[in-house]
Amino acid sequence: MASKSNFFSKILSFFLVLIIIGGVGFLGYKLMVNKNMNMSMNMGSQSDQSSSSQDQMNMSSDSSSQDQMNMSGSGNNEKAIPQYVTNQVNTVLQDKEELDKSVKILNDTLQILTLDPYAVDEKNQSQDNANTNSGQATNNTITNTNNNQVNAMENMGTTYDPNKMQELHNGLYKISVGMQLINQLKDNVDVQMEQAGVNYDNASQYYQNQYYMTVQNKTKLVEALTYINDASTLLNVNPYISKDGAVYDRDRMEQIHQSVYKLAEAVGGLSKLNDDFTKQTVSLGNLSQNSQNSMNMSQMNQSSSSIFGNMNLSTVANILLITFIVIFIVSIFGFIGRLLKPKEAK
């Protein structure tokens, strides 16, 4: 009886193995057929697309010149300028206007002040000497009665204090350096103005470039302001005055006072521009960092989506089907192994 049971178990195992082999073979055959069909369909669609594109190229050959003319006319309008570029261009334009205004005031100040505001020319000197000797004052001249206040020397102009003259020369040097730095700043702002309207495809890189340019402009402006503020001391240095007083023309003194006001106005405008540069550097730094963070997050999302995006529904279904088949085959082989295993005698 036991031999018959073993015989039937072997027959059953044999048929199960045949069923498994046949199922696996049929599944493999089916997959190969589907793959060949998909390849043939893709090749057919590609050939259809190529022939269709060739037909379109042939049909559009007569009107290509007209299309190119229309595209060239509207090509600049296809790519819209981002809003952040427009905002930055307007900001740099405001900086340029403020700088030009301050530079004009500085130039007007130097024209009124002259390089040597307290110098006495030959005409005024002779008049001052006459007024000094007479001890009387005209309508435009304040005269000290001390006859020794102005000591004119032949072929020497007038007397001066050497220490104060050195201070005056130092001030003239500083105002010259300050104006040169201001002119360099104008050139830098013009360059930033040009760069603000181009190369804006990468927002993060665009913000970084504008940030570095603004920092350079701020540094240049601070340096220029330092020289100009130091040079303002030349307005208070009169190397030609004696300890007993001075004879001086009221009109010329009024010009000096007017130049003091204009110089203060120019320095105020440049100080405001410096504050604007500070705010812009902070804003551009934050915008650059936020743009970089957004770009990194977008790249991470694209990389994660690309992993699962390439797997369509049929691919997932095939993976699950193969997994179940493998589990089923392993289970059947385990069952067959138990059938073929001889039973222990009780």
C-alpha positions as a printed Julia matrix, in Angstrom:
346×3 Matrix{Float64}:
  0.0     0.0     0.0
  2.88    2.31    0.81
  4.46    1.62   -2.57
  1.27    2.64   -4.36
  1.13    5.86   -2.37
  4.72    6.68   -3.31
  3.99    5.9    -6.93
  1.01    8.26   -7.09
  3.0    10.94   -5.29
  5.75   10.72   -7.89
  3.22   10.93  -10.72
  1.59   13.97   -9.11
  4.95   15.62   -8.63
  5.86   14.94  -12.24
  2.67   16.58  -13.52
  3.18   19.56  -11.2
  6.71   20.04  -12.53
  5.4    19.86  -16.1
  2.74   22.46  -15.27
  5.33   24.77  -13.72
  7.71   24.43  -16.65
  4.91   24.98  -19.12
  3.63   28.04  -17.22
  7.06   29.6   -17.01
  7.7    28.9   -20.68
  4.34   30.36  -21.67
  4.98   33.46  -19.55
  8.39   33.97  -21.1
  6.99   33.5   -24.58
  4.22   35.99  -23.85
  6.68   38.59  -22.58
  8.88   38.2   -25.64
  5.9    38.53  -27.99
  4.7    41.68  -26.21
  8.19   43.17  -26.31
  8.52   42.52  -30.04
  5.08   44.01  -30.67
  5.95   47.15  -28.69
  9.22   47.55  -30.56
  7.49   47.18  -33.91
  4.81   49.66  -32.89
  7.43   52.17  -31.74
  9.39   51.78  -34.95
  6.22   52.22  -36.94
  5.24   55.35  -35.03
  8.73   56.75  -35.43
  8.66   56.13  -39.15
  5.22   57.74  -39.33
  6.49   60.72  -37.38
  9.57   61.04  -39.57
  7.51   60.87  -42.73
  5.03   63.33  -41.29
  7.79   65.73  -40.31
  9.32   65.38  -43.76
  5.98   66.22  -45.32
  5.63   69.23  -43.06
  9.11   70.4   -43.98
  8.28   70.07  -47.66
  4.98   71.88  -47.23
  6.55   74.74  -45.28
  9.55   75.26  -47.58
  7.66   77.85  -49.65
  6.62   79.94  -46.65
  9.77   79.61  -44.52
 11.06   83.07  -45.44
  7.84   84.73  -44.37
  7.77   82.75  -41.13
 11.31   83.77  -40.3
 10.45   87.42  -40.84
  7.43   87.11  -38.56
  9.42   85.28  -35.92
 12.2    87.87  -36.01
  9.64   90.59  -35.43
  8.09   88.88  -32.43
 11.1    86.98  -31.12
 11.92   89.55  -28.47
  8.39   89.36  -27.08
  8.35   85.58  -26.65
 10.62   85.66  -23.6
  9.1    87.81  -20.91
 11.41   89.63  -18.52
 10.94   88.37  -14.93
  9.55   90.8   -12.4
 12.62   90.58  -10.16
 14.77   91.82  -13.05
 12.49   94.81  -13.58
 12.61   95.63   -9.87
 16.41   95.47   -9.78
 16.75   97.64  -12.89
 14.51  100.28  -11.31
 16.53  100.15   -8.09
 19.86  100.65   -9.87
 18.3   103.44  -11.93
 17.28  105.24   -8.73
 20.82  104.85   -7.38
 22.22  106.31  -10.58
 19.88  109.31  -10.43
 20.77  110.0    -6.79
 24.48  109.73   -7.54
 24.26  112.02  -10.58
 22.4   114.6    -8.52
 25.04  114.58   -5.78
 27.9   114.74   -8.29
 26.34  117.79   -9.96
 26.11  119.53   -6.59
 29.74  118.68   -5.86
 30.86  120.1    -9.2
 28.88  123.28   -8.55
 30.48  123.5    -5.12
 33.99  123.3    -6.54
 33.2   125.96   -9.13
 32.05  128.36   -6.43
 34.68  127.41   -3.88
 37.67  127.29   -6.26
 40.83  125.45   -5.3
 42.11  128.29   -3.11
 39.07  130.07   -1.66
 40.94  132.54    0.54
 43.59  133.56   -1.97
 43.83  137.29   -2.63
 44.31  138.26   -6.25
 46.22  141.34   -7.39
 43.13  143.52   -7.72
 41.69  142.68   -4.33
 45.1   142.88   -2.69
 45.76  146.42   -3.87
 42.28  147.41   -2.8
 42.71  145.78    0.58
 46.06  147.49    1.08
 44.54  150.85    0.26
 41.68  150.26    2.64
 44.07  149.09    5.3
 46.26  152.18    4.99
 43.31  154.54    5.08
 41.67  152.75    8.0
 38.24  153.12    6.36
 35.69  150.54    5.14
 33.93  150.5     1.8
 30.52  148.96    1.18
 31.97  145.55    0.25
 35.02  145.45    2.49
 35.52  144.92    6.21
 38.78  146.61    7.24
 40.84  146.27   10.38
 42.6   149.5    11.36
 45.81  147.69   12.05
 48.13  148.75    9.23
 50.34  145.7     9.69
 47.68  143.01    9.01
 48.59  142.59    5.34
 52.24  142.67    4.41
 52.5   142.63    0.67
 55.83  141.56   -0.69
 57.06  142.38   -4.12
 56.61  139.45   -6.58
 55.35  137.25   -3.69
 51.61  137.98   -3.65
 50.86  138.09    0.07
 52.02  136.64    3.34
 50.68  133.3     4.61
 50.86  130.9     7.5
 52.93  127.86    6.38
 51.15  125.44    8.71
 47.73  126.51    7.51
 48.93  126.41    3.93
 49.96  122.79    4.46
 46.49  122.02    5.81
 44.97  123.7     2.78
 47.07  121.61    0.39
 46.13  118.46    2.29
 42.46  119.36    1.93
 42.84  120.03   -1.76
 44.45  116.61   -2.22
 41.65  114.87   -0.36
 38.87  116.59   -2.27
 40.63  115.62   -5.52
 40.89  111.96   -4.48
 37.27  111.99   -3.34
 36.08  113.31   -6.69
 38.11  110.7    -8.56
 36.51  107.96   -6.46
 33.08  109.42   -7.13
 33.77  109.32  -10.88
 34.84  105.68  -10.59
 31.65  104.97   -8.68
 29.63  106.49  -11.51
 31.3   104.12  -13.98
 30.61  101.15  -11.7
 26.93  102.05  -11.38
 26.68  102.34  -15.17
 28.13   98.84  -15.51
 25.71   97.49  -12.9
 22.87   99.16  -14.79
 23.85   97.28  -17.94
 24.28   93.96  -16.14
 20.93   94.29  -14.36
 19.04   93.73  -17.61
 20.94   90.68  -18.91
 21.91   87.16  -17.8
 18.85   86.6   -15.64
 18.06   82.98  -16.58
 19.48   81.75  -13.28
 17.83   83.82  -10.54
 20.29   82.78   -7.83
 23.34   83.66   -9.94
 21.69   86.92  -11.0
 21.14   87.96   -7.38
 24.71   87.03   -6.47
 26.16   89.15   -9.28
 24.04   92.15   -8.3
 24.94   91.63   -4.65
 28.7    91.71   -5.3
 28.37   94.79   -7.52
 26.35   96.61   -4.86
 28.91   95.74   -2.18
 31.71   97.09   -4.39
 29.77  100.29   -5.02
 29.11  100.76   -1.32
 32.79  100.26   -0.48
 33.8   102.81   -3.12
 31.22  105.3    -1.86
 32.32  104.97    1.78
 35.92  105.61    0.75
 34.94  108.67   -1.3
 32.82  110.07    1.54
 35.74  109.73    3.93
 37.97  111.83    1.68
 35.28  114.44    1.0
 34.4   114.86    4.68
 38.07  115.25    5.56
 38.51  117.76    2.75
 35.72  119.95    4.12
 38.28  121.33    6.58
 39.81  123.38    3.77
 36.78  125.66    4.02
 37.93  126.72    7.48
 41.62  127.1     6.68
 42.71  130.61    5.72
 46.49  130.67    5.56
 46.51  134.37    4.63
 44.93  135.69    7.83
 47.02  137.32   10.58
 46.45  137.18   14.3
 45.1   140.74   14.27
 42.28  140.1    11.82
 41.72  140.27    8.09
 40.53  142.44    5.29
 38.16  140.48    3.1
 35.57  141.03    0.42
 31.99  140.29    1.44
 30.99  138.92   -1.96
 33.75  136.34   -1.91
 32.88  135.33    1.63
 29.27  134.89    0.57
 30.42  132.52   -2.17
 32.36  130.49    0.37
 29.3   130.27    2.61
 27.21  129.16   -0.35
 29.76  126.48   -1.21
 29.63  125.22    2.39
 25.88  124.75    2.06
 26.17  122.96   -1.28
 28.94  120.71   -0.03
 26.8   119.7     2.93
 23.89  119.04    0.57
 26.05  116.8    -1.62
 27.41  114.88    1.36
 23.85  114.38    2.62
 22.79  112.91   -0.72
 25.8   110.59   -0.81
 25.1   109.48    2.76
 21.53  108.61    1.79
 22.85  106.64   -1.18
 25.18  104.78    1.17
 22.2   103.81    3.34
 20.35  102.62    0.24
 23.34  100.47   -0.74
 23.3    98.9     2.73
 19.62   97.98    2.45
 20.11   96.63   -1.06
 22.99   94.38   -0.05
 20.89   92.84    2.73
 17.91   92.38    0.42
 19.97   90.88   -2.43
 21.74   88.52   -0.04
 18.42   87.2     1.27
 16.95   86.88   -2.21
 20.01   84.99   -3.42
 19.85   82.56   -0.5
 16.11   81.97   -0.91
 16.51   81.4    -4.63
 19.32   78.9    -4.03
 17.21   77.03   -1.47
 14.27   76.86   -3.87
 16.55   75.57   -6.63
 17.97   72.85   -4.38
 14.48   71.8    -3.29
 13.32   71.64   -6.9
 16.3    69.49   -7.87
 15.58   67.1    -5.0
 11.94   66.79   -6.05
 12.93   66.15   -9.66
 15.44   63.47   -8.7
 12.94   61.7    -6.44
 10.16   61.91   -9.01
 12.43   60.66  -11.79
 13.04   57.43   -9.87
  9.36   56.57   -9.85
  8.42   58.51  -12.94
 10.21   56.07  -15.23
  8.16   53.2   -13.78
  4.76   53.09  -15.45
  1.78   51.01  -14.32
  2.57   48.05  -16.54
  6.11   47.84  -15.17
  4.84   47.8   -11.59
  2.26   45.14  -12.5
  4.93   42.95  -14.12
  7.18   43.26  -11.06
  4.33   42.23   -8.76
  3.38   39.36  -11.09
  6.93   38.03  -11.22
  7.2    38.3    -7.43
  4.01   36.28   -6.93
  5.13   33.68   -9.49
  8.46   33.23   -7.74
  6.7    32.8    -4.4
  4.25   30.35   -5.96
  7.03   28.3    -7.57
  8.99   28.14   -4.33
  5.84   27.02   -2.51
  5.13   24.3    -5.08
  8.68   22.99   -4.92
  8.37   22.89   -1.17
  5.12   20.95   -1.48
  6.69   18.54   -3.99
  9.63   18.04   -1.69
  7.31   17.08    1.12
  5.49   14.62   -1.16
  8.71   12.96   -2.29
 10.1    12.76    1.2
  9.64    9.2     2.49
  7.43    8.92    5.51
  8.96    7.68    8.7
  7.79    4.31    9.82
  5.67    4.43   12.89
